[in-house]
Amino acid sequence: MKTLLQFSISAITVLWLAGAALAQAQPNEVGLNFVPAKTRVNFTLGATLHTVHGAFDVKRGAVHFDPATNKLTGEVLVDAASGLSGSDGRDKKMHKQVLESSRYPDIVFRPDRVEGRFAALGASTVQVHGIFVIHGAEHEITIPVRVQMDAGHWTITSHLTVPYVEWGMKNPSTFVLRVDPSVDIDIQASGETP
């Protein structure tokens, strides 16, 4: 009887240790649900007379990350028509001539993989590869992302440069005002883990 009890306790201990090792070897998928009110996409555009600053709103976003494969699925959807720079005339020109936001209302990022080491808790800096869709065209990009994971929520910051003229959009430069052919984008986002 004593031997059977010792065997049972040993078997339970071995199963528990095997389960714990398996859980560590195969981490669970991480879901990142964006909270639009806590997510900002800011832009900076250099020009000869002054630098233009503005922002876009995020409509929605949900991304799922599998740490076992470094694969990402999901998308982040930005409202192209929400872009504002503080000047009605400049914004009308941006939406009508450059972004053509009535024709292309969404700016989308569809990530597909992470390069680098991701921490389930704490801070990580990784490279996120994916497809950036703007002005009706898809562009393959890799962007640096700093992630802070905490229990139940997360924050990210990122910076990228979009060569909008190279990607087929009109340069709004005039004879007097020269505008850079690329725009800097800074993303600050936070959300919840389901």
PyMOL commands that place a pseudoatom at each C-alpha (Angstrom):
pseudoatom trace, name=CA, resn=MET, resi=1, chain=A, elem=C, hetatm=0, pos=[0.000, 0.000, 0.000]
pseudoatom trace, name=CA, resn=LYS, resi=2, chain=A, elem=C, hetatm=0, pos=[2.809, 2.371, 0.931]
pseudoatom trace, name=CA, resn=THR, resi=3, chain=A, elem=C, hetatm=0, pos=[4.629, 1.603, -2.335]
pseudoatom trace, name=CA, resn=LEU, resi=4, chain=A, elem=C, hetatm=0, pos=[1.476, 2.281, -4.365]
pseudoatom trace, name=CA, resn=LEU, resi=5, chain=A, elem=C, hetatm=0, pos=[1.021, 5.642, -2.609]
pseudoatom trace, name=CA, resn=GLN, resi=6, chain=A, elem=C, hetatm=0, pos=[4.657, 6.587, -3.229]
pseudoatom trace, name=CA, resn=PHE, resi=7, chain=A, elem=C, hetatm=0, pos=[4.299, 5.569, -6.885]
pseudoatom trace, name=CA, resn=SER, resi=8, chain=A, elem=C, hetatm=0, pos=[1.128, 7.689, -7.253]
pseudoatom trace, name=CA, resn=ILE, resi=9, chain=A, elem=C, hetatm=0, pos=[2.768, 10.748, -5.694]
pseudoatom trace, name=CA, resn=SER, resi=10, chain=A, elem=C, hetatm=0, pos=[5.827, 10.270, -7.912]
pseudoatom trace, name=CA, resn=ALA, resi=11, chain=A, elem=C, hetatm=0, pos=[3.654, 9.891, -11.017]
pseudoatom trace, name=CA, resn=ILE, resi=12, chain=A, elem=C, hetatm=0, pos=[1.670, 13.041, -10.197]
pseudoatom trace, name=CA, resn=THR, resi=13, chain=A, elem=C, hetatm=0, pos=[4.905, 14.971, -9.592]
pseudoatom trace, name=CA, resn=VAL, resi=14, chain=A, elem=C, hetatm=0, pos=[6.375, 13.801, -12.923]
pseudoatom trace, name=CA, resn=LEU, resi=15, chain=A, elem=C, hetatm=0, pos=[3.185, 14.748, -14.807]
pseudoatom trace, name=CA, resn=TRP, resi=16, chain=A, elem=C, hetatm=0, pos=[3.092, 18.168, -13.128]
pseudoatom trace, name=CA, resn=LEU, resi=17, chain=A, elem=C, hetatm=0, pos=[6.753, 18.833, -13.991]
pseudoatom trace, name=CA, resn=ALA, resi=18, chain=A, elem=C, hetatm=0, pos=[6.223, 17.655, -17.584]
pseudoatom trace, name=CA, resn=GLY, resi=19, chain=A, elem=C, hetatm=0, pos=[3.183, 19.948, -17.912]
pseudoatom trace, name=CA, resn=ALA, resi=20, chain=A, elem=C, hetatm=0, pos=[5.109, 22.919, -16.517]
pseudoatom trace, name=CA, resn=ALA, resi=21, chain=A, elem=C, hetatm=0, pos=[8.028, 22.265, -18.899]
pseudoatom trace, name=CA, resn=LEU, resi=22, chain=A, elem=C, hetatm=0, pos=[5.637, 21.967, -21.860]
pseudoatom trace, name=CA, resn=ALA, resi=23, chain=A, elem=C, hetatm=0, pos=[3.929, 25.237, -20.909]
pseudoatom trace, name=CA, resn=GLN, resi=24, chain=A, elem=C, hetatm=0, pos=[7.325, 26.970, -20.846]
pseudoatom trace, name=CA, resn=ALA, resi=25, chain=A, elem=C, hetatm=0, pos=[8.448, 25.394, -24.120]
pseudoatom trace, name=CA, resn=GLN, resi=26, chain=A, elem=C, hetatm=0, pos=[5.231, 26.338, -25.943]
pseudoatom trace, name=CA, resn=PRO, resi=27, chain=A, elem=C, hetatm=0, pos=[4.115, 29.802, -24.780]
pseudoatom trace, name=CA, resn=ASN, resi=28, chain=A, elem=C, hetatm=0, pos=[0.536, 30.806, -25.406]
pseudoatom trace, name=CA, resn=GLU, resi=29, chain=A, elem=C, hetatm=0, pos=[-0.514, 33.077, -28.233]
pseudoatom trace, name=CA, resn=VAL, resi=30, chain=A, elem=C, hetatm=0, pos=[-0.581, 36.744, -27.260]
pseudoatom trace, name=CA, resn=GLY, resi=31, chain=A, elem=C, hetatm=0, pos=[-3.537, 38.878, -28.350]
pseudoatom trace, name=CA, resn=LEU, resi=32, chain=A, elem=C, hetatm=0, pos=[-3.209, 42.655, -28.623]
pseudoatom trace, name=CA, resn=ASN, resi=33, chain=A, elem=C, hetatm=0, pos=[-6.500, 44.519, -28.885]
pseudoatom trace, name=CA, resn=PHE, resi=34, chain=A, elem=C, hetatm=0, pos=[-5.978, 48.197, -29.699]
pseudoatom trace, name=CA, resn=VAL, resi=35, chain=A, elem=C, hetatm=0, pos=[-8.028, 50.827, -27.878]
pseudoatom trace, name=CA, resn=PRO, resi=36, chain=A, elem=C, hetatm=0, pos=[-8.594, 53.562, -30.524]
pseudoatom trace, name=CA, resn=ALA, resi=37, chain=A, elem=C, hetatm=0, pos=[-8.988, 56.324, -27.908]
pseudoatom trace, name=CA, resn=LYS, resi=38, chain=A, elem=C, hetatm=0, pos=[-5.533, 55.432, -26.537]
pseudoatom trace, name=CA, resn=THR, resi=39, chain=A, elem=C, hetatm=0, pos=[-3.813, 55.083, -29.913]
pseudoatom trace, name=CA, resn=ARG, resi=40, chain=A, elem=C, hetatm=0, pos=[-2.261, 57.942, -31.869]
pseudoatom trace, name=CA, resn=VAL, resi=41, chain=A, elem=C, hetatm=0, pos=[-0.585, 58.051, -35.252]
pseudoatom trace, name=CA, resn=ASN, resi=42, chain=A, elem=C, hetatm=0, pos=[1.354, 61.329, -35.466]
pseudoatom trace, name=CA, resn=PHE, resi=43, chain=A, elem=C, hetatm=0, pos=[3.091, 62.612, -38.589]
pseudoatom trace, name=CA, resn=THR, resi=44, chain=A, elem=C, hetatm=0, pos=[5.848, 65.127, -39.246]
pseudoatom trace, name=CA, resn=LEU, resi=45, chain=A, elem=C, hetatm=0, pos=[6.503, 66.546, -42.717]
pseudoatom trace, name=CA, resn=GLY, resi=46, chain=A, elem=C, hetatm=0, pos=[9.452, 68.795, -43.412]
pseudoatom trace, name=CA, resn=ALA, resi=47, chain=A, elem=C, hetatm=0, pos=[9.018, 71.844, -45.650]
pseudoatom trace, name=CA, resn=THR, resi=48, chain=A, elem=C, hetatm=0, pos=[11.077, 74.905, -46.598]
pseudoatom trace, name=CA, resn=LEU, resi=49, chain=A, elem=C, hetatm=0, pos=[9.121, 77.398, -44.485]
pseudoatom trace, name=CA, resn=HIS, resi=50, chain=A, elem=C, hetatm=0, pos=[8.153, 75.237, -41.530]
pseudoatom trace, name=CA, resn=THR, resi=51, chain=A, elem=C, hetatm=0, pos=[7.654, 71.674, -40.335]
pseudoatom trace, name=CA, resn=VAL, resi=52, chain=A, elem=C, hetatm=0, pos=[4.104, 70.343, -40.461]
pseudoatom trace, name=CA, resn=HIS, resi=53, chain=A, elem=C, hetatm=0, pos=[2.795, 68.232, -37.578]
pseudoatom trace, name=CA, resn=GLY, resi=54, chain=A, elem=C, hetatm=0, pos=[-0.468, 66.323, -37.516]
pseudoatom trace, name=CA, resn=ALA, resi=55, chain=A, elem=C, hetatm=0, pos=[-2.225, 63.135, -36.525]
pseudoatom trace, name=CA, resn=PHE, resi=56, chain=A, elem=C, hetatm=0, pos=[-4.550, 60.377, -37.716]
pseudoatom trace, name=CA, resn=ASP, resi=57, chain=A, elem=C, hetatm=0, pos=[-7.104, 58.343, -35.769]
pseudoatom trace, name=CA, resn=VAL, resi=58, chain=A, elem=C, hetatm=0, pos=[-7.090, 54.563, -35.525]
pseudoatom trace, name=CA, resn=LYS, resi=59, chain=A, elem=C, hetatm=0, pos=[-10.440, 52.933, -36.351]
pseudoatom trace, name=CA, resn=ARG, resi=60, chain=A, elem=C, hetatm=0, pos=[-9.588, 49.556, -34.876]
pseudoatom trace, name=CA, resn=GLY, resi=61, chain=A, elem=C, hetatm=0, pos=[-6.824, 47.041, -34.460]
pseudoatom trace, name=CA, resn=ALA, resi=62, chain=A, elem=C, hetatm=0, pos=[-6.272, 43.506, -33.259]
pseudoatom trace, name=CA, resn=VAL, resi=63, chain=A, elem=C, hetatm=0, pos=[-3.074, 41.508, -33.612]
pseudoatom trace, name=CA, resn=HIS, resi=64, chain=A, elem=C, hetatm=0, pos=[-2.299, 37.940, -32.531]
pseudoatom trace, name=CA, resn=PHE, resi=65, chain=A, elem=C, hetatm=0, pos=[1.258, 36.793, -31.914]
pseudoatom trace, name=CA, resn=ASP, resi=66, chain=A, elem=C, hetatm=0, pos=[2.443, 33.192, -31.689]
pseudoatom trace, name=CA, resn=PRO, resi=67, chain=A, elem=C, hetatm=0, pos=[5.757, 33.184, -29.735]
pseudoatom trace, name=CA, resn=ALA, resi=68, chain=A, elem=C, hetatm=0, pos=[6.483, 29.612, -30.818]
pseudoatom trace, name=CA, resn=THR, resi=69, chain=A, elem=C, hetatm=0, pos=[6.702, 30.637, -34.509]
pseudoatom trace, name=CA, resn=ASN, resi=70, chain=A, elem=C, hetatm=0, pos=[7.082, 34.461, -34.314]
pseudoatom trace, name=CA, resn=LYS, resi=71, chain=A, elem=C, hetatm=0, pos=[4.063, 34.710, -36.651]
pseudoatom trace, name=CA, resn=LEU, resi=72, chain=A, elem=C, hetatm=0, pos=[1.663, 37.636, -36.455]
pseudoatom trace, name=CA, resn=THR, resi=73, chain=A, elem=C, hetatm=0, pos=[-1.879, 37.873, -37.797]
pseudoatom trace, name=CA, resn=GLY, resi=74, chain=A, elem=C, hetatm=0, pos=[-4.445, 40.652, -37.744]
pseudoatom trace, name=CA, resn=GLU, resi=75, chain=A, elem=C, hetatm=0, pos=[-4.421, 44.280, -38.801]
pseudoatom trace, name=CA, resn=VAL, resi=76, chain=A, elem=C, hetatm=0, pos=[-4.430, 47.874, -37.640]
pseudoatom trace, name=CA, resn=LEU, resi=77, chain=A, elem=C, hetatm=0, pos=[-6.827, 50.149, -39.538]
pseudoatom trace, name=CA, resn=VAL, resi=78, chain=A, elem=C, hetatm=0, pos=[-6.218, 53.930, -39.667]
pseudoatom trace, name=CA, resn=ASP, resi=79, chain=A, elem=C, hetatm=0, pos=[-8.856, 56.397, -40.877]
pseudoatom trace, name=CA, resn=ALA, resi=80, chain=A, elem=C, hetatm=0, pos=[-7.150, 58.249, -43.769]
pseudoatom trace, name=CA, resn=ALA, resi=81, chain=A, elem=C, hetatm=0, pos=[-9.802, 60.997, -43.739]
pseudoatom trace, name=CA, resn=SER, resi=82, chain=A, elem=C, hetatm=0, pos=[-9.129, 61.767, -40.061]
pseudoatom trace, name=CA, resn=GLY, resi=83, chain=A, elem=C, hetatm=0, pos=[-5.717, 63.306, -40.783]
pseudoatom trace, name=CA, resn=LEU, resi=84, chain=A, elem=C, hetatm=0, pos=[-5.421, 66.864, -39.475]
pseudoatom trace, name=CA, resn=SER, resi=85, chain=A, elem=C, hetatm=0, pos=[-2.459, 69.244, -39.435]
pseudoatom trace, name=CA, resn=GLY, resi=86, chain=A, elem=C, hetatm=0, pos=[-4.070, 72.391, -38.008]
pseudoatom trace, name=CA, resn=SER, resi=87, chain=A, elem=C, hetatm=0, pos=[-4.656, 74.151, -41.329]
pseudoatom trace, name=CA, resn=ASP, resi=88, chain=A, elem=C, hetatm=0, pos=[-7.959, 73.663, -43.170]
pseudoatom trace, name=CA, resn=GLY, resi=89, chain=A, elem=C, hetatm=0, pos=[-6.470, 74.599, -46.554]
pseudoatom trace, name=CA, resn=ARG, resi=90, chain=A, elem=C, hetatm=0, pos=[-3.456, 72.331, -46.152]
pseudoatom trace, name=CA, resn=ASP, resi=91, chain=A, elem=C, hetatm=0, pos=[-5.645, 69.458, -44.909]
pseudoatom trace, name=CA, resn=LYS, resi=92, chain=A, elem=C, hetatm=0, pos=[-8.049, 69.782, -47.857]
pseudoatom trace, name=CA, resn=LYS, resi=93, chain=A, elem=C, hetatm=0, pos=[-5.077, 69.616, -50.236]
pseudoatom trace, name=CA, resn=MET, resi=94, chain=A, elem=C, hetatm=0, pos=[-3.626, 66.611, -48.366]
pseudoatom trace, name=CA, resn=HIS, resi=95, chain=A, elem=C, hetatm=0, pos=[-6.911, 64.686, -48.564]
pseudoatom trace, name=CA, resn=LYS, resi=96, chain=A, elem=C, hetatm=0, pos=[-7.873, 65.679, -52.113]
pseudoatom trace, name=CA, resn=GLN, resi=97, chain=A, elem=C, hetatm=0, pos=[-4.515, 65.645, -53.925]
pseudoatom trace, name=CA, resn=VAL, resi=98, chain=A, elem=C, hetatm=0, pos=[-2.084, 63.514, -51.911]
pseudoatom trace, name=CA, resn=LEU, resi=99, chain=A, elem=C, hetatm=0, pos=[-3.953, 60.830, -49.949]
pseudoatom trace, name=CA, resn=GLU, resi=100, chain=A, elem=C, hetatm=0, pos=[-7.123, 60.933, -52.055]
pseudoatom trace, name=CA, resn=SER, resi=101, chain=A, elem=C, hetatm=0, pos=[-8.829, 59.826, -48.847]
pseudoatom trace, name=CA, resn=SER, resi=102, chain=A, elem=C, hetatm=0, pos=[-12.343, 59.807, -50.354]
pseudoatom trace, name=CA, resn=ARG, resi=103, chain=A, elem=C, hetatm=0, pos=[-11.116, 57.168, -52.814]
pseudoatom trace, name=CA, resn=TYR, resi=104, chain=A, elem=C, hetatm=0, pos=[-8.751, 55.365, -50.395]
pseudoatom trace, name=CA, resn=PRO, resi=105, chain=A, elem=C, hetatm=0, pos=[-10.386, 55.787, -46.952]
pseudoatom trace, name=CA, resn=ASP, resi=106, chain=A, elem=C, hetatm=0, pos=[-8.208, 53.289, -45.067]
pseudoatom trace, name=CA, resn=ILE, resi=107, chain=A, elem=C, hetatm=0, pos=[-4.532, 53.019, -44.243]
pseudoatom trace, name=CA, resn=VAL, resi=108, chain=A, elem=C, hetatm=0, pos=[-3.828, 49.463, -43.114]
pseudoatom trace, name=CA, resn=PHE, resi=109, chain=A, elem=C, hetatm=0, pos=[-0.925, 47.621, -41.544]
pseudoatom trace, name=CA, resn=ARG, resi=110, chain=A, elem=C, hetatm=0, pos=[-1.033, 43.808, -41.666]
pseudoatom trace, name=CA, resn=PRO, resi=111, chain=A, elem=C, hetatm=0, pos=[1.896, 42.409, -39.690]
pseudoatom trace, name=CA, resn=ASP, resi=112, chain=A, elem=C, hetatm=0, pos=[3.041, 38.874, -40.459]
pseudoatom trace, name=CA, resn=ARG, resi=113, chain=A, elem=C, hetatm=0, pos=[6.114, 38.183, -38.299]
pseudoatom trace, name=CA, resn=VAL, resi=114, chain=A, elem=C, hetatm=0, pos=[8.350, 39.408, -35.489]
pseudoatom trace, name=CA, resn=GLU, resi=115, chain=A, elem=C, hetatm=0, pos=[12.129, 39.463, -35.689]
pseudoatom trace, name=CA, resn=GLY, resi=116, chain=A, elem=C, hetatm=0, pos=[13.920, 39.596, -32.353]
pseudoatom trace, name=CA, resn=ARG, resi=117, chain=A, elem=C, hetatm=0, pos=[13.222, 38.473, -28.825]
pseudoatom trace, name=CA, resn=PHE, resi=118, chain=A, elem=C, hetatm=0, pos=[9.769, 39.206, -27.406]
pseudoatom trace, name=CA, resn=ALA, resi=119, chain=A, elem=C, hetatm=0, pos=[9.259, 39.303, -23.625]
pseudoatom trace, name=CA, resn=ALA, resi=120, chain=A, elem=C, hetatm=0, pos=[5.853, 38.105, -22.375]
pseudoatom trace, name=CA, resn=LEU, resi=121, chain=A, elem=C, hetatm=0, pos=[6.230, 40.564, -19.485]
pseudoatom trace, name=CA, resn=GLY, resi=122, chain=A, elem=C, hetatm=0, pos=[8.342, 43.712, -19.446]
pseudoatom trace, name=CA, resn=ALA, resi=123, chain=A, elem=C, hetatm=0, pos=[9.988, 45.614, -22.292]
pseudoatom trace, name=CA, resn=SER, resi=124, chain=A, elem=C, hetatm=0, pos=[11.101, 44.340, -25.706]
pseudoatom trace, name=CA, resn=THR, resi=125, chain=A, elem=C, hetatm=0, pos=[12.372, 45.991, -28.851]
pseudoatom trace, name=CA, resn=VAL, resi=126, chain=A, elem=C, hetatm=0, pos=[11.569, 43.953, -31.940]
pseudoatom trace, name=CA, resn=GLN, resi=127, chain=A, elem=C, hetatm=0, pos=[11.330, 44.361, -35.701]
pseudoatom trace, name=CA, resn=VAL, resi=128, chain=A, elem=C, hetatm=0, pos=[7.825, 43.849, -37.060]
pseudoatom trace, name=CA, resn=HIS, resi=129, chain=A, elem=C, hetatm=0, pos=[7.511, 42.831, -40.711]
pseudoatom trace, name=CA, resn=GLY, resi=130, chain=A, elem=C, hetatm=0, pos=[4.313, 43.185, -42.677]
pseudoatom trace, name=CA, resn=ILE, resi=131, chain=A, elem=C, hetatm=0, pos=[2.327, 44.838, -45.438]
pseudoatom trace, name=CA, resn=PHE, resi=132, chain=A, elem=C, hetatm=0, pos=[1.514, 48.551, -45.293]
pseudoatom trace, name=CA, resn=VAL, resi=133, chain=A, elem=C, hetatm=0, pos=[-1.437, 49.532, -47.487]
pseudoatom trace, name=CA, resn=ILE, resi=134, chain=A, elem=C, hetatm=0, pos=[-1.833, 53.197, -48.407]
pseudoatom trace, name=CA, resn=HIS, resi=135, chain=A, elem=C, hetatm=0, pos=[-3.338, 54.969, -51.424]
pseudoatom trace, name=CA, resn=GLY, resi=136, chain=A, elem=C, hetatm=0, pos=[-4.556, 51.611, -52.741]
pseudoatom trace, name=CA, resn=ALA, resi=137, chain=A, elem=C, hetatm=0, pos=[-1.104, 50.003, -52.956]
pseudoatom trace, name=CA, resn=GLU, resi=138, chain=A, elem=C, hetatm=0, pos=[0.661, 47.405, -50.804]
pseudoatom trace, name=CA, resn=HIS, resi=139, chain=A, elem=C, hetatm=0, pos=[4.217, 47.942, -49.558]
pseudoatom trace, name=CA, resn=GLU, resi=140, chain=A, elem=C, hetatm=0, pos=[6.380, 45.442, -47.689]
pseudoatom trace, name=CA, resn=ILE, resi=141, chain=A, elem=C, hetatm=0, pos=[7.993, 47.058, -44.643]
pseudoatom trace, name=CA, resn=THR, resi=142, chain=A, elem=C, hetatm=0, pos=[9.836, 46.224, -41.432]
pseudoatom trace, name=CA, resn=ILE, resi=143, chain=A, elem=C, hetatm=0, pos=[9.450, 48.661, -38.538]
pseudoatom trace, name=CA, resn=PRO, resi=144, chain=A, elem=C, hetatm=0, pos=[11.094, 48.842, -35.110]
pseudoatom trace, name=CA, resn=VAL, resi=145, chain=A, elem=C, hetatm=0, pos=[8.589, 48.475, -32.281]
pseudoatom trace, name=CA, resn=ARG, resi=146, chain=A, elem=C, hetatm=0, pos=[9.157, 48.910, -28.562]
pseudoatom trace, name=CA, resn=VAL, resi=147, chain=A, elem=C, hetatm=0, pos=[6.648, 46.844, -26.597]
pseudoatom trace, name=CA, resn=GLN, resi=148, chain=A, elem=C, hetatm=0, pos=[5.865, 47.034, -22.886]
pseudoatom trace, name=CA, resn=MET, resi=149, chain=A, elem=C, hetatm=0, pos=[3.816, 44.043, -21.715]
pseudoatom trace, name=CA, resn=ASP, resi=150, chain=A, elem=C, hetatm=0, pos=[2.119, 44.184, -18.330]
pseudoatom trace, name=CA, resn=ALA, resi=151, chain=A, elem=C, hetatm=0, pos=[-0.569, 41.996, -16.789]
pseudoatom trace, name=CA, resn=GLY, resi=152, chain=A, elem=C, hetatm=0, pos=[-3.720, 42.615, -18.818]
pseudoatom trace, name=CA, resn=HIS, resi=153, chain=A, elem=C, hetatm=0, pos=[-2.453, 45.516, -20.916]
pseudoatom trace, name=CA, resn=TRP, resi=154, chain=A, elem=C, hetatm=0, pos=[0.364, 46.667, -23.188]
pseudoatom trace, name=CA, resn=THR, resi=155, chain=A, elem=C, hetatm=0, pos=[1.862, 49.764, -24.811]
pseudoatom trace, name=CA, resn=ILE, resi=156, chain=A, elem=C, hetatm=0, pos=[3.884, 50.163, -27.996]
pseudoatom trace, name=CA, resn=THR, resi=157, chain=A, elem=C, hetatm=0, pos=[5.859, 52.965, -29.601]
pseudoatom trace, name=CA, resn=SER, resi=158, chain=A, elem=C, hetatm=0, pos=[7.268, 52.971, -33.088]
pseudoatom trace, name=CA, resn=HIS, resi=159, chain=A, elem=C, hetatm=0, pos=[8.790, 55.294, -35.670]
pseudoatom trace, name=CA, resn=LEU, resi=160, chain=A, elem=C, hetatm=0, pos=[8.888, 54.823, -39.425]
pseudoatom trace, name=CA, resn=THR, resi=161, chain=A, elem=C, hetatm=0, pos=[9.443, 56.910, -42.532]
pseudoatom trace, name=CA, resn=VAL, resi=162, chain=A, elem=C, hetatm=0, pos=[6.944, 56.646, -45.398]
pseudoatom trace, name=CA, resn=PRO, resi=163, chain=A, elem=C, hetatm=0, pos=[8.369, 57.610, -48.817]
pseudoatom trace, name=CA, resn=TYR, resi=164, chain=A, elem=C, hetatm=0, pos=[4.941, 58.731, -50.050]
pseudoatom trace, name=CA, resn=VAL, resi=165, chain=A, elem=C, hetatm=0, pos=[6.186, 60.223, -53.358]
pseudoatom trace, name=CA, resn=GLU, resi=166, chain=A, elem=C, hetatm=0, pos=[8.155, 57.050, -54.178]
pseudoatom trace, name=CA, resn=TRP, resi=167, chain=A, elem=C, hetatm=0, pos=[4.987, 55.092, -53.350]
pseudoatom trace, name=CA, resn=GLY, resi=168, chain=A, elem=C, hetatm=0, pos=[2.969, 56.934, -56.009]
pseudoatom trace, name=CA, resn=MET, resi=169, chain=A, elem=C, hetatm=0, pos=[1.393, 59.850, -54.164]
pseudoatom trace, name=CA, resn=LYS, resi=170, chain=A, elem=C, hetatm=0, pos=[1.618, 63.429, -55.342]
pseudoatom trace, name=CA, resn=ASN, resi=171, chain=A, elem=C, hetatm=0, pos=[4.210, 65.767, -53.840]
pseudoatom trace, name=CA, resn=PRO, resi=172, chain=A, elem=C, hetatm=0, pos=[2.322, 68.910, -52.718]
pseudoatom trace, name=CA, resn=SER, resi=173, chain=A, elem=C, hetatm=0, pos=[5.328, 71.177, -53.346]
pseudoatom trace, name=CA, resn=THR, resi=174, chain=A, elem=C, hetatm=0, pos=[4.788, 74.463, -55.155]
pseudoatom trace, name=CA, resn=PHE, resi=175, chain=A, elem=C, hetatm=0, pos=[7.184, 76.909, -56.797]
pseudoatom trace, name=CA, resn=VAL, resi=176, chain=A, elem=C, hetatm=0, pos=[7.721, 78.675, -53.453]
pseudoatom trace, name=CA, resn=LEU, resi=177, chain=A, elem=C, hetatm=0, pos=[7.059, 75.908, -50.911]
pseudoatom trace, name=CA, resn=ARG, resi=178, chain=A, elem=C, hetatm=0, pos=[9.174, 72.760, -51.119]
pseudoatom trace, name=CA, resn=VAL, resi=179, chain=A, elem=C, hetatm=0, pos=[7.923, 69.722, -49.196]
pseudoatom trace, name=CA, resn=ASP, resi=180, chain=A, elem=C, hetatm=0, pos=[9.936, 66.608, -48.287]
pseudoatom trace, name=CA, resn=PRO, resi=181, chain=A, elem=C, hetatm=0, pos=[9.128, 63.516, -50.402]
pseudoatom trace, name=CA, resn=SER, resi=182, chain=A, elem=C, hetatm=0, pos=[8.787, 61.373, -47.261]
pseudoatom trace, name=CA, resn=VAL, resi=183, chain=A, elem=C, hetatm=0, pos=[6.872, 61.755, -44.012]
pseudoatom trace, name=CA, resn=ASP, resi=184, chain=A, elem=C, hetatm=0, pos=[7.870, 60.590, -40.525]
pseudoatom trace, name=CA, resn=ILE, resi=185, chain=A, elem=C, hetatm=0, pos=[5.271, 58.596, -38.599]
pseudoatom trace, name=CA, resn=ASP, resi=186, chain=A, elem=C, hetatm=0, pos=[5.298, 58.098, -34.822]
pseudoatom trace, name=CA, resn=ILE, resi=187, chain=A, elem=C, hetatm=0, pos=[2.905, 55.592, -33.315]
pseudoatom trace, name=CA, resn=GLN, resi=188, chain=A, elem=C, hetatm=0, pos=[1.900, 55.430, -29.673]
pseudoatom trace, name=CA, resn=ALA, resi=189, chain=A, elem=C, hetatm=0, pos=[-0.641, 52.779, -28.840]
pseudoatom trace, name=CA, resn=SER, resi=190, chain=A, elem=C, hetatm=0, pos=[-1.991, 50.931, -25.886]
pseudoatom trace, name=CA, resn=GLY, resi=191, chain=A, elem=C, hetatm=0, pos=[-4.573, 48.296, -25.358]
pseudoatom trace, name=CA, resn=GLU, resi=192, chain=A, elem=C, hetatm=0, pos=[-5.622, 45.182, -23.589]
pseudoatom trace, name=CA, resn=THR, resi=193, chain=A, elem=C, hetatm=0, pos=[-4.665, 41.538, -23.766]
pseudoatom trace, name=CA, resn=PRO, resi=194, chain=A, elem=C, hetatm=0, pos=[-7.785, 39.338, -23.913]
for i in range(1, 194): cmd.bond("trace and resi %d" % i, "trace and resi %d" % (i + 1))
show_as sticks, trace
zoom trace
